Amino acid sequence: MKKIVKAVSLVLVCALMLSLLGVSALAEEKKTVRMWTFLDPTNTTNGRSVALQQIIDKFEAEHPDIDIVVEPQDWASMSTKFFAAHAAGNAPDICWIIMDEMGAALDLNALEPLENLAIGKWSEEEIADIDDAFWQFGVRDGKHYQITFSRNYVTIYYRADLFEQNGIEIPRTWDELIAAAQKLTGYDEKLGVQRYGFGLALATEDVDPQLMTNMILSEQGTLFNEDGTANWANETGVKALETMCKFITEYGISPETAVSTTGEDLWVDFEAGKLAMMSGGAIRVNTVRSNCVYDPSAVQIMLWPTADGEGHAPGVINGWCVGVWSKSKVKEEAGLFLEAMVSPEADKLWVELGGQPAMRQSTLENAKEYIEKNEFLTVISEGFLTAGWPQPTDFPVSSWKNDMNNAAQKVLVDKMSPMEALEAVAQDFNMRNQ
């Protein structure tokens, strides 16, 4: 009997050891994919973060051997921080790189070609579903290195309720825009705040392109020469800079504090009712609506006017180029998650929860009801198709938006002439990027 008990005990011990060994083996096999993004799915409830968390939950349930670890970063410094981590050999496996810096990422060989990952196995039909200007952005030697998420169009936000109350139509020309802004400037009795017609953010940090950019693009189609040098210290640039500065000095439709206002400050002021119009990334409509102190449905967007009222001035196409680090030790797993983030199911979440434009053609049908109810998505799509300006990737264009604002600073604060200011920042840009 004792021998039987001992034998059973031995079998149980062996089974336990094998079980523990199995658990240990599984633990060793489990892979961790680190991702840097400005989204914080664990601690925030904005739509894009919620969508990302649902995508992660689904992916981890389907791939129990892979953990997705999101390490939220400051959006303004994330791209350059990634480049430094790449050089040091400790970068995240997936990084969201702002479009402005995609050229630098390619020059540093910091990203793995998607053709080497799961997406490289897609059929022609699957590729066709996402094949557009964003899919082709940053292509080198026929290879793709990123998928553009949070596809953005920098355009004009406006208060539709104020437009209706004051009988204002959507401006078609710059003069009409200025006239509308003058009419909307004044004290808001209901909210108890001074309201300006058009907000500018002219600080040299956390910058979105300000309207002088659109004026220049409307006239000459680009900000750069073919060799990558700055092409704004000219008559077109002077006229655009002068006009923008007059928003403060002559028309009184933007506050003097604009010289120290960041892009984030501008959002806060618009949400608080201190601005009737402003420029900003169109995909923040839902966030602005959730934060504003007035009727959320009043938050609308429109495309840029032109000098003669024909068509629309180009708006800067922006977004986040998401790719896999070229030196990652878990490229395969990272590629699988990148694929999951752009799946048909995920894209529908990005649209309906995150309020961002569809990345897939099929989503236009799958999320048709939501898109039709949210006019701003149609405006964004029109901007993409008819009046979008993608930044070049054949040469570095680092911090050109800061340069534009620096020119305004030199005119408004340092009292330089517009041409002197533009020549100075053009020289800075060329020395930094050439």
URHU-V674941 format. One record per helix or strand of 2 or more residues. SS is the DSSP state (H for helix, E for strand). FROM is the first residue (numbers start at 0). TO is the last residue. If there is no record, write none. Layout:
SS	FROM	TO
SS	FROM	TO
This chain:
H	1	28
E	30	36
H	46	61
E	65	71
H	74	87
E	93	97
H	98	106
H	113	115
H	117	120
H	123	129
H	132	135
E	146	158
H	159	164
H	173	182
E	185	187
E	192	195
H	210	219
H	234	248
H	255	259
H	262	270
E	276	280
H	281	290
H	295	297
E	298	301
E	314	324
H	330	340
H	343	351
H	362	365
H	367	372
H	374	385
E	387	389
H	399	411
H	417	432
